[in-house]
C-alpha cells in the first residue's frame, strides 16, 4: 500500500506538471461574409503610394492597398499586382528627400536619377514608362471623381499616370471609371474625392492658374459641388457593385488638418517680418476675395509658401498683400471644411445603401492632428516629426500607409464579421532622415 501510495502521488504530480505546460495558441483568421479572392483598389495618389512629392518604387511597395492585400492572404486573398516601376527606374517620377535640418528647418533636394520618363507630351509634361500588364492596384495620382468620368484623361495630353497604364491603341473615349469598373473583382476599396477639394484648397481657393499673365480655368483646381459629387459617386459605386460585390470606401480627410496647411503659420511669418524690419512691422497682410487685411491664426498658408516674398516686401503692407492664391483665408477654410463634411455624409449614406464598409479617415486624422499614440508610437500632423505624413505634407509615409491600412481592415472586420490580421506599423518608417 505504501508503495502504491507513492505511485499515485507521482501520477498526481505528473498531472499537475502536464496541466501547467504552456499551450501554443494558434491564431485563426476568418474572411467572414466577404470574398477577398479578387481584390481591386480604386483611388488616386493615396492609393498608388505617391509620397514625398512623387511616385517612386519604395512608396508604391508600401501603398496601403498592397499592405491590405498581404493581410488578405491569410483568409484566401488572391494575387495583387501593382504597376511598380522597375529597379532600374526605381525613382519613377522623381521625388524630394531630406538632406539636413538647418537651424531646425528642413533642407530638401529633388531626386532626379533613375527616373521612369520615356519622353514628353506636346505640352512638355513628362510621359512615364508604360506598365500595361494586368494589375489590381488601380490608384492614379491626380485622379478626381469628376475627372474619372471625363474622356481623354488617359491620352498623352491627359493624366500621365493613367496614360502609362494603357496600351497605345486605347480609345480616347475610355474613362477611368470604365477602366476601373471593367476589372473583375470580388472585393474592392474605393477612395476618391480628396482631390476634388484638395486642388482648390492648395491653390488658395482659386480655380484658375496663371498662363502668361492671364488667369485660365484649371479643372484640377475646381471645388466640386455637392450635387455633382453625389451623382458621380453613386454612379461609380453602382458600377462596382453590379454583382453585389462587397467593398470598403473611405471618407475624405479634412484637407486643412494635414501638415501642408499647418507648418507655415501666421505667427512664423509675422516673426520673420519683425526680424526683417527690426521690429518696425509685424503683421502679414493678405488679399481675400473681398478685402485686404492682416492675417490671423485662422488663415492658413501652404507648405510651399515662398517666404522670399516677404523679403521683397510682399505681405508686409496692405498696399502689397500676399496674393489670394497663396493663402487659404478663414472664410475659405470654412467653405472647404464644410464641403468635406457634406461630402462625407454622402459617402456614408451611399455606402450604407450598398451595405459597404466605411473607413472613417476623416475622424481619425482629425484625432491625429493634435497628437495620438498608436500602438505605442506617437503620430501627429507635425511636419517631418509626426510619422504619418511624407515630405510633401499631404501624402503618407510608409508608417502612415500601415496605419491607414489598419483603418480599412478595422472597417472590413466590423462590417463583414471577418478577422483579417492587422499590420504591424512598427515595421514601417516615418520620414527618412539623412544618414
C-alpha positions in Angstrom: 0.0 0.0 0.0 2.7 2.4 0.8 4.4 1.8 -2.5 1.2 2.3 -4.4 0.5 5.5 -2.5 3.9 6.9 -3.8 2.9 5.8 -7.3 -0.4 7.7 -7.1 1.4 10.7 -5.7 3.8 10.5 -8.7 0.9 10.4 -11.1 -0.8 13.4 -9.5 2.4 15.4 -9.7 2.8 14.4 -13.3 -0.8 15.5 -14.0 -0.2 18.9 -12.4 3.0 19.4 -14.4 1.3 18.4 -17.5 -1.6 20.8 -16.9 0.8 23.7 -16.3 2.6 23.1 -19.5 2.1 26.2 -21.8 0.0 25.6 -24.8 0.8 27.3 -28.1 -2.2 29.3 -29.1 -2.8 29.3 -32.9 -4.5 32.5 -34.1 -7.2 31.7 -36.6 -8.4 34.2 -39.2 -11.7 34.3 -41.0 -13.0 36.0 -44.1 -16.4 36.4 -42.6 -19.1 37.1 -45.3 -16.6 38.7 -47.7 -14.7 37.1 -50.6 -11.1 38.5 -50.9 -10.0 36.2 -53.8 -10.1 39.0 -56.3 -9.4 42.4 -54.7 -9.0 45.7 -56.6 -8.2 49.1 -55.2 -9.7 52.2 -56.8 -8.4 55.6 -56.0 -5.9 58.4 -56.5 -2.4 59.2 -55.3 -3.0 57.9 -51.8 -4.0 54.5 -53.3 -1.0 54.4 -55.6 1.6 55.1 -52.9 2.6 58.6 -54.0 4.8 60.2 -51.4 7.4 63.0 -51.0 6.0 64.8 -54.0 6.4 62.0 -56.4 5.6 58.4 -57.3 8.5 56.0 -56.8 9.1 52.4 -56.2 9.5 52.4 -52.4 6.3 54.4 -52.0 4.4 52.1 -54.4 5.5 49.0 -52.5 4.1 50.2 -49.2 0.8 51.7 -50.6 -1.9 50.8 -48.1 -3.8 48.5 -50.6 -0.7 46.4 -51.0 -0.4 46.1 -47.2 -4.1 45.2 -47.1 -3.8 42.6 -49.8 -0.9 40.9 -47.9 -3.1 40.6 -44.9 -6.0 39.2 -47.0 -3.7 36.3 -47.9 -4.5 34.8 -44.5 -8.1 34.4 -45.5 -7.9 33.4 -49.1 -6.9 36.6 -50.8 -5.6 36.2 -54.3 -2.7 37.8 -56.2 -2.5 41.6 -56.0 -0.3 43.3 -58.6 0.7 47.0 -58.7 2.2 48.9 -61.6 5.6 49.1 -60.0 8.5 51.0 -61.6 11.5 48.8 -62.4 14.5 48.7 -60.1 16.5 50.4 -62.9 13.9 53.2 -62.9 13.0 53.0 -59.2 12.8 56.8 -58.7 9.8 56.9 -61.0 8.6 60.5 -61.5 11.3 61.8 -59.2 10.6 63.0 -55.6 12.2 65.0 -52.8 14.3 63.8 -50.0 15.5 65.3 -46.7 19.2 66.4 -46.9 19.6 68.1 -43.5 18.0 70.1 -40.7 19.5 73.6 -40.6 18.6 75.5 -37.5 15.7 73.2 -37.1 14.4 73.9 -40.7 14.4 71.1 -43.2 16.6 71.3 -46.3 15.4 69.1 -49.2 16.6 68.3 -52.6 15.0 66.7 -55.7 15.9 63.1 -56.7 16.2 63.1 -60.5 18.3 60.0 -61.3 16.8 56.6 -62.2 13.5 58.1 -63.3 10.9 56.4 -65.5 10.5 59.2 -68.0 10.1 58.0 -71.6 9.5 61.4 -73.2 7.2 64.4 -73.0 3.8 65.2 -74.3 3.2 68.1 -76.8 2.8 70.5 -73.7 6.2 69.5 -72.5 5.0 67.4 -69.5 6.6 64.1 -68.8 5.3 60.7 -70.0 6.3 57.7 -67.9 7.4 54.2 -68.8 4.4 52.1 -69.7 3.1 49.3 -67.5 0.2 47.6 -69.3 0.2 44.2 -67.6 -2.9 43.2 -65.6 -3.0 45.0 -62.2 -5.2 45.2 -59.2 -3.9 48.4 -57.6 -5.6 51.0 -59.9 -4.6 54.1 -58.0 -3.8 57.0 -60.3 -2.2 60.2 -58.8 -4.1 63.3 -59.5 -7.4 61.5 -60.2 -10.5 63.3 -59.2 -14.0 61.9 -59.0 -15.3 64.3 -61.7 -12.3 63.6 -64.0 -12.9 59.8 -63.6 -15.9 60.3 -65.9 -14.1 62.5 -68.4 -12.9 61.0 -71.6 -9.3 61.8 -72.8 -7.7 61.6 -69.3 -5.8 58.5 -70.5 -4.3 60.2 -73.6 -0.8 61.7 -73.9 -2.4 65.1 -73.1 -4.3 63.8 -70.1 -3.1 62.3 -66.8 0.4 60.8 -67.3 0.0 58.3 -64.5 -3.2 56.9 -66.1 -1.8 57.0 -69.6 1.2 54.8 -68.6 -1.3 52.0 -67.6 -3.0 51.9 -71.0 -1.9 50.3 -74.3 -1.1 52.7 -77.1 -4.2 51.8 -79.1 -6.6 52.6 -76.2 -9.6 54.7 -77.5 -9.5 58.3 -76.3 -13.1 57.8 -75.1 -12.1 55.5 -72.3 -12.7 56.9 -68.8 -11.1 56.0 -65.6 -14.5 54.9 -64.2 -15.0 52.5 -67.1 -11.4 51.3 -66.8 -11.8 50.5 -63.1 -15.3 49.0 -63.3 -14.0 46.8 -66.1 -11.7 44.9 -63.7 -13.3 41.7 -62.5 -13.4 41.6 -58.7 -15.0 40.1 -55.6 -14.0 42.9 -53.3 -12.8 46.5 -53.7 -11.5 49.5 -51.8 -12.6 52.9 -53.0 -11.0 56.2 -52.1 -11.8 59.1 -54.4 -13.0 62.7 -53.6 -9.9 64.1 -51.9 -8.6 65.9 -55.0 -12.0 67.3 -55.8 -11.5 69.6 -52.7 -7.7 69.5 -52.2 -6.8 71.1 -55.6 -9.0 74.1 -54.8 -7.7 74.4 -51.2 -4.0 74.2 -52.1 -4.5 76.9 -54.8 -5.8 79.3 -52.2 -9.5 78.7 -53.1 -8.8 79.9 -56.6 -9.9 77.8 -59.6 -7.6 79.4 -62.1 -3.9 79.2 -62.9 -1.8 82.0 -64.4 -0.8 81.5 -68.0 1.4 84.2 -69.3 -0.3 86.7 -67.0 -3.8 85.6 -67.9 -6.0 83.6 -65.4 -7.2 80.4 -67.1 -9.7 78.0 -65.5 -8.0 74.8 -64.4 -10.3 71.8 -63.8 -7.8 70.3 -61.3 -8.3 73.4 -59.1 -12.1 73.5 -59.1 -14.2 72.8 -56.0 -16.7 70.1 -56.8 -20.3 70.9 -56.0 -22.2 68.5 -53.7 -24.9 67.5 -56.2 -22.2 66.6 -58.8 -20.2 64.7 -56.2 -23.3 62.7 -55.1 -24.4 61.9 -58.6 -20.9 60.7 -59.7 -20.1 58.9 -56.5 -23.4 57.0 -56.7 -22.7 56.0 -60.3 -19.2 54.8 -59.6 -20.2 52.7 -56.6 -23.1 51.2 -58.6 -20.7 50.2 -61.3 -18.5 48.4 -58.8 -21.4 46.5 -57.1 -23.4 45.3 -60.1 -23.0 41.7 -58.9 -23.4 42.6 -55.2 -19.7 42.7 -54.7 -18.6 43.8 -51.3 -16.1 46.5 -50.5 -14.8 49.3 -48.3 -14.9 53.1 -49.0 -13.1 55.8 -47.2 -14.2 59.3 -46.1 -12.4 62.4 -47.4 -9.9 63.8 -44.9 -10.1 67.4 -43.6 -7.6 68.9 -46.0 -6.8 71.6 -43.6 -5.7 69.1 -41.0 -2.6 68.0 -42.9 1.0 69.4 -42.4 0.7 71.2 -45.8 -1.6 73.8 -44.1 -0.2 73.7 -40.5 3.5 74.2 -40.9 3.9 77.7 -42.2 1.9 79.7 -39.7 0.9 83.3 -39.5 3.0 83.5 -36.3 6.1 82.3 -38.0 5.6 84.7 -40.9 5.0 87.6 -38.5 8.2 86.8 -36.7 10.1 86.8 -40.0 8.6 90.2 -40.8 9.6 91.6 -37.4 13.1 90.3 -37.8 13.5 91.7 -41.3 12.1 95.1 -40.3 14.0 95.4 -37.0 10.6 95.4 -35.2 9.1 98.2 -37.3 6.4 95.8 -38.8 4.8 92.6 -37.6 1.5 92.0 -39.4 1.2 89.8 -42.5 -1.3 91.4 -44.9 -3.3 89.1 -47.2 -5.7 89.7 -50.1 -9.1 87.9 -49.7 -12.0 87.7 -52.2 -13.5 90.8 -50.6 -10.8 92.8 -48.9 -7.2 93.3 -47.7 -6.5 92.7 -44.1 -3.9 91.4 -41.5 -3.7 87.6 -41.3 -4.8 85.8 -38.2 -4.1 82.3 -36.9 -7.3 81.2 -38.7 -5.8 81.9 -42.1 -3.7 79.0 -43.5 -0.6 79.3 -45.5 0.6 76.4 -47.7 3.8 74.5 -47.0 5.0 75.7 -50.4 4.6 79.4 -49.4 7.5 81.4 -50.9 8.9 83.2 -47.8 11.3 85.1 -50.1 8.2 87.2 -51.0 8.4 88.7 -47.5 12.0 89.9 -48.1 10.7 91.6 -51.3 8.0 93.4 -49.3 5.1 91.2 -50.3 2.7 90.8 -47.4 4.4 93.5 -45.2 1.9 96.2 -46.2 -1.8 96.5 -47.0 -0.6 98.1 -50.3 1.3 94.9 -51.2 -0.6 92.0 -49.7 0.0 88.3 -50.1 -2.0 87.2 -53.3 -5.3 85.4 -52.8 -4.0 82.2 -54.3 -1.1 82.0 -51.8 -3.3 81.8 -48.7 -6.4 80.0 -47.7 -8.2 82.6 -45.6 -10.6 81.9 -42.7 -13.7 82.2 -44.8 -12.3 79.8 -47.4 -11.2 77.4 -44.7 -14.8 77.3 -43.5 -16.1 76.7 -47.1 -13.7 73.9 -47.7 -14.2 72.3 -44.3 -18.0 72.3 -44.7 -17.8 70.8 -48.2 -15.7 68.0 -46.9 -18.3 67.4 -44.1 -21.2 67.4 -46.6 -19.3 65.0 -48.9 -18.6 62.6 -46.1 -22.3 62.5 -45.2 -23.0 61.4 -48.8 -20.2 58.9 -48.8 -21.6 57.2 -45.6 -25.2 57.4 -47.0 -24.3 55.8 -50.3 -22.1 53.2 -48.6 -25.0 52.3 -46.3 -27.3 51.8 -49.2 -25.0 49.2 -50.6 -24.0 47.7 -47.2 -20.4 48.6 -47.7 -17.8 49.1 -45.0 -16.6 52.7 -44.3 -13.1 53.6 -43.2 -13.6 56.9 -41.5 -10.2 58.5 -42.3 -11.7 62.0 -41.7 -12.4 61.3 -38.0 -9.1 59.5 -37.4 -6.9 62.2 -38.9 -8.7 64.9 -37.0 -7.7 63.0 -33.9 -4.2 62.6 -35.1 -3.9 66.4 -35.7 -3.1 67.2 -32.1 -1.1 64.0 -31.5 -2.2 60.4 -30.9 -0.4 57.4 -29.5 -1.0 54.5 -31.9 0.4 51.1 -30.7 2.9 52.9 -28.5 4.1 55.3 -31.3 3.2 59.0 -31.3 1.8 60.2 -34.6 0.6 63.7 -35.4 0.2 66.2 -38.2 3.6 67.7 -37.3 5.8 68.2 -40.4 8.6 65.6 -40.6 8.4 64.5 -36.9 4.7 63.4 -37.0 5.5 60.0 -38.6 2.3 59.9 -40.7 2.9 62.4 -43.5 5.7 62.5 -46.0 7.8 65.5 -47.1 5.1 67.0 -49.3 2.9 67.4 -46.3 -0.1 65.7 -47.9 0.7 62.1 -48.7 1.6 59.3 -46.4 4.8 57.8 -45.1 5.2 54.0 -45.1 4.1 54.1 -41.4 1.1 56.3 -42.4 0.2 53.8 -45.1 0.3 51.0 -42.5 -2.0 53.0 -40.1 -4.5 53.7 -42.9 -4.4 50.0 -44.0 -5.4 49.1 -40.4 -8.3 51.6 -40.6 -9.6 49.9 -43.7 -9.1 46.5 -42.1 -10.9 47.5 -38.9 -13.9 48.7 -41.1 -13.9 45.5 -43.1 -13.8 43.3 -40.0 -16.6 45.2 -38.3 -18.9 45.1 -41.4 -18.3 41.6 -42.7 -17.6 39.8 -39.4 -14.1 38.9 -40.7 -10.9 38.8 -38.8 -8.2 40.0 -41.1 -4.9 40.3 -39.2 -3.7 43.9 -38.6 -0.5 45.4 -40.0 2.4 45.9 -37.5 3.1 49.6 -38.0 6.4 49.4 -36.2 7.8 47.6 -39.2 7.4 50.8 -41.3 9.3 54.1 -41.2 8.1 57.7 -40.9 10.1 60.4 -42.8 13.5 59.1 -43.8 16.3 61.1 -42.1 19.6 61.7 -43.8 22.5 59.3 -42.9 
